[in-house]
Amino acid sequence: MDSYLYTNIPIQVIACIDTTGKITPLRFRFLDRNGELVTVRIDRILSSDQEPHNIGITFSCSASIFGRKKQFSLYYSHFSGKWIISRVGQ
């Protein structure tokens, strides 16, 4: 069965937080449309906006997902403490 990646779903994230509070996501996992748990190791953080006045942080990242290199965005909400996949590119 094929696995599918889609957006606006909650994800579990392993991240590194340095002594200044800067967050760096390392990998994440999610349940795909088939109900399978998929783990993704982030290859590169392309950009992030971690200004203190923001209510959340968007991370633009790249990784190999299902054998294909993809760019995507992860969003972390300071208010709820939750992460979502907010965008998946080609």
ROSE-4610 file (N, C-alpha, C; in Angstrom, 1 decimal, always signed):
// ROSE-4610
residu = [M/M/M/D/D/D/S/S/S/Y/Y/Y/L/L/L/Y/Y/Y/T/T/T/N/N/N/I/I/I/P/P/P/I/I/I/Q/Q/Q/V/V/V/I/I/I/A/A/A/C/C/C/I/I/I/D/D/D/T/T/T/T/T/T/G/G/G/K/K/K/I/I/I/T/T/T/P/P/P/L/L/L/R/R/R/F/F/F/R/R/R/F/F/F/L/L/L/D/D/D/R/R/R/N/N/N/G/G/G/E/E/E/L/L/L/V/V/V/T/T/T/V/V/V/R/R/R/I/I/I/D/D/D/R/R/R/I/I/I/L/L/L/S/S/S/S/S/S/D/D/D/Q/Q/Q/E/E/E/P/P/P/H/H/H/N/N/N/I/I/I/G/G/G/I/I/I/T/T/T/F/F/F/S/S/S/C/C/C/S/S/S/A/A/A/S/S/S/I/I/I/F/F/F/G/G/G/R/R/R/K/K/K/K/K/K/Q/Q/Q/F/F/F/S/S/S/L/L/L/Y/Y/Y/Y/Y/Y/S/S/S/H/H/H/F/F/F/S/S/S/G/G/G/K/K/K/W/W/W/I/I/I/I/I/I/S/S/S/R/R/R/V/V/V/G/G/G/Q/Q/Q]
num = [1/1/1/2/2/2/3/3/3/4/4/4/5/5/5/6/6/6/7/7/7/8/8/8/9/9/9/10/10/10/11/11/11/12/12/12/13/13/13/14/14/14/15/15/15/16/16/16/17/17/17/18/18/18/19/19/19/20/20/20/21/21/21/22/22/22/23/23/23/24/24/24/25/25/25/26/26/26/27/27/27/28/28/28/29/29/29/30/30/30/31/31/31/32/32/32/33/33/33/34/34/34/35/35/35/36/36/36/37/37/37/38/38/38/39/39/39/40/40/40/41/41/41/42/42/42/43/43/43/44/44/44/45/45/45/46/46/46/47/47/47/48/48/48/49/49/49/50/50/50/51/51/51/52/52/52/53/53/53/54/54/54/55/55/55/56/56/56/57/57/57/58/58/58/59/59/59/60/60/60/61/61/61/62/62/62/63/63/63/64/64/64/65/65/65/66/66/66/67/67/67/68/68/68/69/69/69/70/70/70/71/71/71/72/72/72/73/73/73/74/74/74/75/75/75/76/76/76/77/77/77/78/78/78/79/79/79/80/80/80/81/81/81/82/82/82/83/83/83/84/84/84/85/85/85/86/86/86/87/87/87/88/88/88/89/89/89/90/90/90]
x = [+0.8/+0.0/+0.9/+0.5/+1.2/+1.0/+2.0/+1.8/+1.7/+0.9/+0.7/+1.0/+1.6/+1.9/+0.9/+0.3/-0.7/-0.5/-1.1/-0.8/-1.9/-1.6/-2.4/-2.8/-1.8/-2.0/-1.0/-1.4/-0.4/+0.7/+1.9/+3.1/+3.8/+4.6/+5.5/+6.8/+7.5/+8.8/+9.9/+11.1/+12.3/+13.1/+13.4/+14.1/+15.2/+16.1/+17.2/+16.9/+17.0/+16.8/+18.0/+18.7/+20.0/+19.7/+20.8/+20.8/+20.1/+20.0/+19.3/+17.8/+17.4/+16.0/+15.7/+16.7/+16.5/+16.2/+15.1/+14.6/+15.1/+15.6/+16.0/+15.3/+14.3/+13.7/+14.7/+14.8/+15.7/+15.0/+13.9/+13.0/+11.6/+10.7/+9.3/+8.6/+7.5/+6.7/+5.2/+4.5/+3.1/+2.4/+1.1/+0.2/-0.2/+0.1/-0.3/-1.8/-2.3/-3.7/-4.0/-3.0/-3.3/-3.2/-2.9/-2.8/-1.4/-0.5/+0.9/+1.7/+2.6/+3.4/+4.7/+4.9/+6.1/+7.0/+8.3/+9.3/+10.2/+10.4/+11.2/+12.3/+13.6/+14.8/+15.0/+15.0/+15.1/+16.6/+16.8/+18.1/+18.7/+17.8/+18.3/+17.1/+17.4/+16.5/+16.9/+15.9/+16.2/+16.0/+15.0/+14.7/+13.8/+13.8/+12.9/+12.8/+11.7/+11.5/+11.2/+12.2/+12.1/+12.2/+11.5/+11.4/+10.6/+10.9/+10.2/+8.8/+8.4/+7.1/+6.1/+6.6/+5.7/+5.0/+3.8/+3.0/+3.4/+4.2/+4.7/+5.8/+6.4/+7.6/+7.3/+7.6/+7.5/+8.9/+9.1/+10.4/+10.3/+11.0/+11.1/+12.2/+11.9/+12.9/+12.9/+14.0/+14.0/+14.4/+13.9/+14.1/+13.7/+14.2/+13.7/+12.5/+11.4/+10.1/+9.6/+9.4/+8.9/+9.9/+11.2/+12.2/+12.3/+11.7/+11.8/+12.2/+13.0/+13.4/+12.3/+11.9/+10.8/+11.1/+10.5/+10.6/+9.2/+9.2/+8.0/+8.2/+7.1/+7.1/+6.5/+7.1/+6.6/+6.3/+5.2/+4.8/+4.7/+5.3/+5.2/+4.5/+3.4/+2.7/+3.2/+3.7/+4.1/+2.9/+1.7/+0.5/+0.1/+0.0/-0.5/+0.6/+1.9/+3.0/+2.9/+2.0/+1.8/+2.5/+2.9/+3.5/+2.5/+2.6/+1.8/+2.7/+2.4/+3.0/+2.1/+2.6/+1.7/+1.8/+2.8/+3.0/+3.9/+3.6/+4.4/+4.6/+5.9/+6.2/+6.6/+6.9/+7.3/+8.7]
y = [-1.2/+0.0/+1.2/+2.3/+3.5/+4.3/+5.1/+6.1/+7.5/+8.3/+9.6/+10.7/+11.8/+12.9/+14.0/+14.6/+15.6/+16.7/+17.9/+19.0/+19.2/+20.1/+20.5/+19.3/+18.5/+17.4/+17.5/+17.1/+17.1/+16.2/+16.6/+15.7/+15.7/+14.6/+14.5/+15.0/+15.8/+16.4/+16.1/+15.7/+15.7/+17.0/+17.8/+19.1/+19.4/+20.2/+20.6/+22.1/+22.4/+23.8/+24.3/+25.3/+25.7/+26.6/+27.1/+27.9/+29.3/+29.7/+31.0/+30.8/+29.6/+29.3/+29.0/+29.0/+28.7/+27.2/+27.0/+25.6/+25.1/+23.9/+23.3/+21.9/+21.7/+20.4/+19.5/+18.2/+17.2/+16.2/+15.7/+14.7/+14.8/+14.2/+14.2/+12.9/+12.7/+11.5/+11.9/+11.1/+11.4/+10.1/+10.1/+9.0/+9.4/+8.6/+8.9/+8.5/+8.7/+8.4/+6.9/+6.1/+4.6/+4.2/+5.2/+4.9/+4.4/+4.5/+4.0/+5.2/+4.8/+5.8/+6.0/+7.2/+7.5/+8.4/+8.1/+8.9/+9.6/+10.9/+11.7/+12.4/+12.1/+12.8/+14.0/+15.2/+16.5/+16.6/+16.8/+16.9/+18.4/+19.3/+20.7/+21.7/+22.7/+23.8/+24.9/+25.2/+26.2/+27.6/+27.8/+29.1/+28.9/+29.9/+29.9/+31.4/+31.7/+33.0/+32.9/+33.1/+32.8/+34.1/+35.2/+36.4/+36.3/+36.9/+36.8/+37.3/+38.2/+38.8/+37.8/+36.8/+35.9/+34.9/+34.5/+33.5/+32.1/+32.0/+30.6/+30.8/+29.6/+29.6/+28.7/+29.2/+28.3/+28.0/+26.7/+26.2/+25.6/+26.2/+25.6/+24.6/+23.4/+22.3/+21.4/+20.6/+19.6/+18.3/+17.2/+15.8/+14.9/+13.6/+12.6/+11.9/+12.0/+11.4/+10.5/+9.2/+8.2/+8.0/+8.2/+8.0/+9.2/+10.3/+11.5/+12.7/+13.5/+14.8/+15.8/+16.3/+17.2/+18.4/+19.5/+20.7/+20.9/+21.3/+21.4/+22.4/+22.8/+23.7/+23.0/+23.2/+22.8/+24.0/+24.0/+25.1/+24.7/+25.5/+25.3/+26.4/+26.2/+27.2/+27.3/+28.5/+28.8/+28.7/+29.1/+29.1/+27.7/+26.8/+25.4/+24.4/+24.7/+23.8/+22.6/+22.8/+21.8/+22.1/+21.0/+21.1/+20.6/+21.2/+20.6/+20.7/+19.9/+20.1/+21.1/+22.3/+23.3/+23.4/+22.9/+23.0/+21.8/+21.3/+20.3/+20.7/+20.8/+21.2/+20.0/+20.2/+19.1/+18.7]
z = [+0.0/+0.0/+0.0/-0.8/-0.8/+0.4/+0.8/+1.9/+1.3/+2.0/+1.5/+2.5/+2.0/+2.9/+2.6/+3.6/+3.4/+4.5/+4.4/+5.2/+6.3/+7.2/+8.3/+9.2/+9.5/+10.4/+11.5/+12.7/+13.9/+13.7/+14.1/+14.0/+15.4/+15.6/+16.7/+16.2/+17.0/+16.6/+17.6/+17.2/+18.0/+17.6/+18.6/+18.2/+19.3/+18.9/+19.7/+20.1/+21.3/+21.8/+22.5/+21.9/+22.5/+23.7/+24.3/+25.5/+25.3/+24.0/+23.8/+23.5/+23.4/+23.1/+21.6/+20.8/+19.4/+19.2/+18.4/+18.2/+16.8/+16.8/+15.5/+15.4/+14.6/+14.5/+13.8/+14.3/+13.7/+12.9/+13.5/+12.8/+13.3/+12.5/+12.9/+12.4/+13.0/+12.6/+12.6/+11.8/+11.6/+11.1/+11.3/+10.8/+9.4/+8.4/+7.0/+6.8/+5.6/+5.3/+5.5/+5.4/+5.6/+7.1/+8.0/+9.4/+9.8/+8.9/+9.2/+9.8/+10.8/+11.4/+10.5/+10.0/+9.2/+9.9/+9.9/+10.5/+9.4/+9.5/+8.6/+9.3/+8.8/+9.3/+8.4/+9.1/+8.3/+7.9/+6.6/+6.0/+6.2/+6.0/+6.1/+6.4/+7.3/+7.6/+6.6/+5.7/+4.7/+5.3/+6.1/+6.8/+8.0/+8.9/+10.0/+10.5/+11.1/+11.6/+13.1/+13.9/+15.4/+16.2/+15.6/+16.4/+17.6/+18.7/+20.0/+19.9/+19.0/+18.9/+18.2/+17.5/+16.8/+17.7/+17.3/+18.1/+17.7/+16.7/+16.3/+15.4/+15.0/+14.1/+12.9/+11.7/+10.5/+10.1/+9.9/+9.5/+8.1/+7.1/+5.8/+5.8/+5.4/+5.5/+4.2/+4.1/+3.1/+3.7/+3.0/+3.5/+2.4/+2.5/+1.6/+2.3/+1.6/+2.1/+1.1/+1.5/+0.5/-0.7/-0.4/-1.4/-2.4/-2.1/-3.0/-2.1/-2.7/-2.0/-2.1/-0.9/-0.8/+0.0/-0.3/+0.6/+1.2/+2.5/+3.2/+4.4/+5.0/+6.1/+7.3/+8.4/+9.7/+10.5/+11.2/+12.1/+13.5/+14.4/+15.8/+16.5/+17.2/+17.9/+19.3/+19.7/+21.1/+22.0/+21.6/+22.4/+22.8/+21.8/+22.1/+22.4/+21.9/+22.0/+21.0/+20.0/+19.0/+17.7/+16.9/+15.6/+14.6/+13.3/+12.2/+10.9/+9.9/+8.6/+7.9/+7.6/+7.0/+5.5/+4.9/+3.4/+2.9/+1.8/+1.2/-0.3/-0.7/-2.1/-2.9/-4.1/-5.0/-4.8]
